[in-house]
Amino acid sequence: MNAKNLIIPLLLVLFCCMLGCRNKQHNKVNENVRDLSQIKDSGELVVLTLYSSTSYFNYRGQEMGFQYELSEQFAKSMGLKLRIEVANSVDELIRKLLAGEGDMIAYNLPITKEWKDSILYCGEDIITHQVIVQQGKSKSLKDVTELVGKDIYVKPGKYYDRLVNLNNELGGGIHIHKVTSDSITVEDLITQVAQGKIPYTVADNDLAKLNKTYYPNLNIDLSVSFDQRSSWAVRKDSPELAAAATKWHQENMTSPAYTASMKRYFE
């Protein structure tokens, strides 16, 4: 067989090899995708959240928390078991989600342009704002200008960033203390304010409102930010899961179970 007669068989072999590699790569991509159909096949929904009284906590061996209860209701509506994975920060929530360590973030995740490029927001669109947490005395601060000269203790992230921006807007003078220890949460700082150990901290108004039910001596009336939209989130390759979560919230926000969870944690 001469060289000319070998060309066609060689081209056919090369084409088959390329097609096989392409199909193998395609199947590999499909194996890595974990949208609603793959989650249902596994029988388990893996939810990422933070440890706090508004999201998830363990009380005497019982799992509790507003976001936990909503996640459980959502999982049950699809016949799935729920598994909670706890992160230490919002940044870690994003990292774990993108790394495939969870299917969904069930937490009031701020909706930002930066994160919109890498995740899909879904569920209920929540509106929150940041407030100064202080003791409810007659000399409670009533205007942000009164923060000048005051010591405010906050966690790194959006609370610290907001105070830095506010300090610049006021021309400086706010004494901002960044609390970097992972063992101290925003709620720990709120507790310290209530106990008089520190004078001020910053928290989202929903978290502050919940903690005021534990500590009636708190004042949470002074806002230090504009309204911020937040919601649950999934990876970009999970559009079906995102749509299911959004639909579930729309259809169940007035259900007895949802209402009971809301009252249990916020009223």
ABEGO torsion letter per residue (X at the ends): XBAAAAAAAAAAAAAAAAAAAAAAAAAAAAAABBBAAAAAAAGBBBBBBBBBAAABBBBGGBBBEAAAAAAAAAAAAAGBBBBBBBBABAAAAAAAAAAGABABBBBBBBBBAAAAAABBBBEBBBBBBBBBBBBBBAABBABAAAABGBBBBBBBEAAAAAAAAAAAAAGEGBBBBBBABAABBAAAAAAAAAAGABABBBBBAAAAAAAAAABAABBAABBABBBBBBBBBBBAABAAAAAAAAAAAAAAAABAAAAAAAAAAAX
